[in-house]
Amino acid sequence: MIRSAVNLPGSAGVVNGYALSHEVKQLGKRLPNTPTPAFDRLGSLNIPVLVIVGAHDTPYILAAADYMTERIPSARKVIVEDAAHLPNMDQPHEFQGIFQDFLENLSS
């Protein structure tokens, strides 16, 4: 049945997405529970952190960027306006400038 569904025009992406979703769920069931989730340890970071997010990313990712920035003492958040989930691909020159500025400020 799945093989015939993949042959329908436009359906391969749906079938592949479902299969990937199922595999990710199964992987999550096999992984051991982490005693302290990473989000709970963000406040203990004592290094400079740059959070770059695209303005058109999903609400979940935008909220995660806010969450990290609020909890990491030395975090700096930059929003790339004309980008979605991959600001480094959507706006490579702007991303490079943001990253280079961050690195240069580390040494000053």
N, C-alpha and C positions, 0 to 999 in steps of 0.2 A: 504494500500500500504506500509506504513512504517513497519507494523508488518511483512509482507512477506519479505521485504528487510532485516530485521534483521536476518531472518532465513537463508539467503544466507551465505555461508562460507566466512569469512573475512569481511563481510559488517557491522557487528554490531558496530565496532569502528567508521566507517565513519558516520553512522546514528546517533550514540550517540554524536559524535563531532559536527555534524550539529545542533542537538537539543540543545546542550549546548551553541553553538555560538549564536543561535537565542535567547535563554533565557538571555544571557549576554547583548545582544543588547537591548532587551526589558527592562531589569533592568536599563540600562544606560538612557533610555528615561524617566523613572519614577523618577530618582534621581534629586534633585534640583541642579542647577548650583552653584558651589562654587565661591564666589566672587574673591578669590585669590587662585589660584591653589597651591598645596603644593610645587611644584617645584619652584615657585616664592618666597617662604619663606625660602628656604634652607639656604641662607646667614645669616639669623637671629639666627640660632642655635648656642648656645654657650656652647655646651657640647661635650665631646669626642665622635667621631663616627667612627665605623669600618665598612667599606664596603668590603664584601667578595664576590668574583665572581669567577665562574669557567671559565677557559680559553676557554672551548668549548661550552659556552652558546651562545645564539643567538646574532647576531650583535646589536639588539635593547637593550638587557639587558646589554651588554658590554658598549654600548654608555651611557646608563642610569647610570651605575656605574661611568664612567668618569665624566658625568655631575654633579652627586652628589658630587664627590670628589673635583671637581674644585670649587664648590660653597659653600661647608660647610667649614668654616675656620679651624676647627680642625679635618677634616676627614682624615682617613688613608685608602688606598685601598690595598687589598691583593688579588692577583690572584692565585687560586689553579690550577696548571697546568693540572693535570689529572682528571679534573672534568668538568661537564656541568652545568646544571641549579641548581642542588642540591649538592653543594660541601660538605655539612655536611653529605650527604648520600654516595656520591661517594668516598670521602676520609675522613672518620670520624676521624681518628687519627690526620691527618694533620690539619683538621678543629679545632679539640679540642686544639691542640697546638697553633694555631694562636689566637684563642679566649682567651685561658688562658694567653698567653703573653700580649694580649691587656688589660685584666683585671688586671694583675700584674703591668703593667706600669701605670695604673690609680692611684694606691696607692703610687707610688714613686714620 
